[in-house]
């Protein structure tokens, strides 16, 4: 069985990692922002790429009501 590389943002798979990276750069990267988020219950800080702060919290497995000091990192 050949190895497949799965896109984290859409239901596509690719036969090699280069094609996956090219897909990400062309299709997803223009819409994603990087967020730095502090999580109240554990005082952890996380980084997540997402289209919104709510989605960034969800990607980290956190509830938006428990996230605070959400910063968009420009770069």
ZADREN-798376 format. One record per atom (N, C-alpha, C): residue in three letters; x, y, z. Coordinates in Angstrom, 3 decimals. Each point is the difference from the previous one (the first is absolute). Example, Ala and Ser with C-alpha at 12.3 -4.5 7.8 and 13.67 -1.06 7.14 Angstrom:
<recs>
> res:c1:c2:c3
> ALA:13.190:-5.690:7.800
> ALA:-0.890:1.190:0.000
> ALA:0.900:1.200:0.000
> SER:-0.350:1.050:-0.720
> SER:0.820:1.190:0.060
> SER:-0.770:1.090:0.730
</recs>
This chain:
<recs>
> res:c1:c2:c3
> UNK:0.854:-1.178:0.000
> UNK:-0.854:1.178:0.000
> UNK:0.902:1.244:0.000
> UNK:-0.177:0.886:-0.977
> UNK:0.843:1.201:-0.071
> UNK:-0.336:0.993:1.110
> UNK:0.979:0.779:0.367
> UNK:-0.154:1.024:1.022
> UNK:-0.769:1.189:-0.576
> UNK:-0.953:0.556:0.768
> UNK:-0.765:1.168:-0.427
> UNK:0.274:1.150:0.951
> UNK:0.050:1.189:-0.527
> UNK:0.175:1.207:0.807
> UNK:-1.317:0.761:-0.036
> UNK:-0.614:0.180:1.167
> UNK:-1.331:0.585:0.107
> UNK:0.069:1.492:0.319
> UNK:-0.847:0.768:-0.658
> UNK:-0.119:1.418:0.303
> UNK:-0.816:0.149:1.284
> UNK:0.463:0.853:0.881
> UNK:-0.676:0.223:1.270
> UNK:-1.222:0.901:-0.134
> UNK:-0.113:0.703:-1.106
> UNK:-1.040:1.007:-0.167
> UNK:-1.115:-0.424:-0.948
> UNK:0.240:-0.952:-0.852
> UNK:-1.029:-0.466:-0.929
> UNK:0.166:-1.510:-0.187
> UNK:-0.973:-0.647:-0.606
> UNK:0.063:-1.463:-0.106
> UNK:0.813:-0.535:-1.175
> UNK:1.143:0.595:-0.292
> UNK:0.836:-0.474:-1.094
> UNK:1.203:-0.760:0.541
> UNK:0.490:-0.929:-0.803
> UNK:1.241:-0.694:0.345
> UNK:0.938:0.035:-1.202
> UNK:1.294:-0.161:0.290
> UNK:1.036:0.152:-1.023
> UNK:0.998:-1.140:0.109
> UNK:0.599:-0.399:-1.130
> UNK:0.938:-1.123:0.013
> UNK:1.385:0.352:0.551
> UNK:0.306:1.322:0.087
> UNK:1.290:0.380:0.587
> UNK:-0.122:1.334:0.724
> UNK:0.937:0.258:0.876
> UNK:-0.070:1.174:0.865
> UNK:0.180:1.303:-0.790
> UNK:0.752:-0.026:-1.069
> UNK:0.192:1.203:-0.822
> UNK:-1.329:0.490:-0.562
> UNK:-0.805:-0.916:-0.512
> UNK:-1.316:0.370:-0.529
> UNK:-0.909:0.548:1.103
> UNK:0.091:-0.590:1.195
> UNK:-0.779:0.502:1.130
> UNK:0.421:1.423:0.345
> UNK:1.300:0.275:0.084
> UNK:0.485:1.355:0.307
> UNK:-0.413:0.996:-1.077
> UNK:0.108:-0.401:-1.259
> UNK:-0.416:0.880:-1.095
> UNK:-1.493:0.318:0.106
> UNK:-0.802:-1.009:0.295
> UNK:-1.441:0.188:0.183
> UNK:-0.272:0.997:1.127
> UNK:0.654:-0.190:1.134
> UNK:-0.184:0.898:1.149
> UNK:0.354:1.442:-0.382
> UNK:1.141:0.203:-0.639
> UNK:0.449:1.345:-0.377
> UNK:-0.985:0.676:-0.954
> UNK:-0.546:-0.742:-0.936
> UNK:-0.894:0.573:-1.002
> UNK:-1.426:0.191:0.497
> UNK:-0.516:-0.969:0.744
> UNK:-1.423:-0.008:0.336
> UNK:-0.310:0.547:1.391
> UNK:0.793:-0.338:1.002
> UNK:-0.374:0.319:1.372
> UNK:0.763:1.171:0.618
> UNK:1.272:0.103:-0.275
> UNK:0.829:1.004:0.672
> UNK:-0.526:1.434:-0.149
> UNK:-0.516:0.401:-1.164
> UNK:-0.484:1.380:-0.124
> UNK:-1.154:0.344:0.952
> UNK:-0.721:-1.008:0.482
> UNK:-1.166:0.241:0.854
> UNK:0.274:-0.216:1.483
> UNK:1.148:-0.560:0.333
> UNK:0.294:-0.319:1.391
> UNK:0.835:1.084:0.657
> UNK:-0.298:0.241:1.278
> UNK:0.773:0.927:0.820
> UNK:0.557:-0.795:1.176
> UNK:1.091:0.481:0.569
> UNK:0.594:-0.658:1.159
> UNK:-0.434:0.743:1.251
> UNK:-0.529:-0.741:0.970
> UNK:-0.476:0.588:1.249
> UNK:0.783:-0.546:1.191
> UNK:0.307:0.888:0.924
> UNK:0.591:-0.370:1.288
> UNK:-1.115:0.166:1.028
> UNK:-0.269:-1.069:0.753
> UNK:-1.158:-0.026:0.893
> UNK:0.424:-0.448:1.386
> UNK:-0.502:0.679:1.003
> UNK:0.198:-0.439:1.382
> UNK:-1.269:-0.698:0.468
> UNK:0.195:-1.112:0.706
> UNK:-1.102:-0.830:0.463
> UNK:-0.146:0.161:1.510
> UNK:-1.139:0.538:0.424
> UNK:-0.216:0.341:1.415
> UNK:0.183:-1.163:0.980
> UNK:-0.674:-1.142:-0.208
> UNK:0.060:-1.059:1.020
> UNK:1.409:-0.474:0.347
> UNK:0.855:-0.174:-1.001
> UNK:1.330:-0.563:0.275
> UNK:1.134:1.015:-0.167
> UNK:-0.340:1.219:-0.428
> UNK:1.003:1.063:-0.243
> UNK:0.948:-0.357:-1.142
> UNK:-0.367:-0.958:-0.840
> UNK:0.821:-0.376:-1.146
> UNK:-0.107:1.067:-1.086
> UNK:0.999:0.045:-0.851
> UNK:-0.012:0.866:-1.177
> UNK:0.132:-0.902:-1.218
> UNK:-0.853:0.224:-0.988
> UNK:0.046:-0.826:-1.197
> UNK:0.054:0.838:-1.262
> UNK:0.505:-0.592:-1.063
> UNK:0.026:0.609:-1.326
> UNK:-0.842:-0.867:-0.929
> UNK:-0.832:0.658:-0.812
> UNK:-0.818:-0.758:-0.942
> UNK:-0.234:0.824:-1.253
> UNK:0.006:-0.670:-1.144
> UNK:-0.359:0.625:-1.264
> UNK:-1.473:-0.261:-0.247
> UNK:-0.733:1.061:-0.303
> UNK:-1.435:-0.129:-0.225
> UNK:-0.513:1.243:-0.719
> UNK:-1.271:-0.040:-0.370
> UNK:-0.596:1.155:-0.663
> UNK:-0.612:0.981:0.993
> UNK:-0.177:-0.413:1.262
> UNK:-0.587:0.872:1.022
> UNK:0.509:-0.411:1.386
> UNK:-0.115:0.898:0.988
> UNK:0.400:-0.371:1.366
> UNK:-0.781:-1.201:0.533
> UNK:-1.295:-0.062:-0.297
> UNK:-0.820:-1.135:0.469
> UNK:0.542:-1.312:-0.560
> UNK:0.286:-0.029:-1.284
> UNK:0.533:-1.211:-0.627
> UNK:1.371:-0.357:0.573
> UNK:0.828:1.014:0.300
> UNK:1.321:-0.254:0.583
> UNK:-0.139:-0.687:1.357
> UNK:-0.911:0.475:0.822
> UNK:-0.233:-0.644:1.308
> UNK:-0.476:-1.440:-0.182
> UNK:-0.901:-0.207:-0.937
> UNK:-0.507:-1.353:-0.256
> UNK:1.116:-0.918:-0.488
> UNK:0.916:0.513:-0.813
> UNK:1.108:-0.824:-0.502
> UNK:0.895:-0.467:1.140
> UNK:0.072:0.808:1.066
> UNK:0.801:-0.383:1.165
> UNK:-0.794:-0.870:0.971
> UNK:-1.281:-0.203:-0.296
> UNK:-0.858:-0.810:0.866
> UNK:-0.541:0.789:1.180
> UNK:0.000:1.330:-0.114
> UNK:-0.454:0.868:1.074
> UNK:-1.320:0.651:-0.360
> UNK:-0.784:0.357:1.028
> UNK:-1.248:0.734:-0.210
> UNK:0.316:1.485:-0.074
> UNK:-0.686:0.708:-0.882
> UNK:0.276:1.420:-0.207
> UNK:-0.207:0.799:1.290
> UNK:-0.938:-0.404:0.851
> UNK:-0.253:0.748:1.241
> UNK:1.176:-0.093:0.978
> UNK:0.854:-1.018:-0.160
> UNK:1.155:-0.168:0.877
> UNK:1.285:0.589:-0.593
> UNK:-0.086:0.516:-1.224
> UNK:1.163:0.599:-0.653
> UNK:-0.008:1.507:0.243
> UNK:1.162:0.562:0.239
> UNK:0.091:1.444:0.204
> UNK:1.319:0.508:-0.556
> UNK:0.079:1.282:-0.127
> UNK:1.194:0.642:-0.553
> UNK:0.393:-0.648:-1.329
> UNK:-0.956:-0.059:-0.905
> UNK:0.235:-0.590:-1.323
> UNK:0.636:1.062:-0.896
> UNK:1.196:-0.303:-0.495
> UNK:0.729:0.940:-0.858
> UNK:0.219:-0.622:-1.356
> UNK:-0.225:0.795:-1.047
> UNK:0.369:-0.444:-1.337
> UNK:1.466:0.349:-0.194
> UNK:0.803:-0.970:-0.380
> UNK:1.424:0.217:-0.213
> UNK:0.218:0.331:-1.467
> UNK:0.513:1.163:-0.243
> UNK:0.278:0.447:-1.381
> UNK:1.364:-0.521:-0.413
> UNK:0.134:-0.356:-1.235
> UNK:1.302:-0.478:-0.397
> UNK:0.111:-0.200:-1.398
</recs>
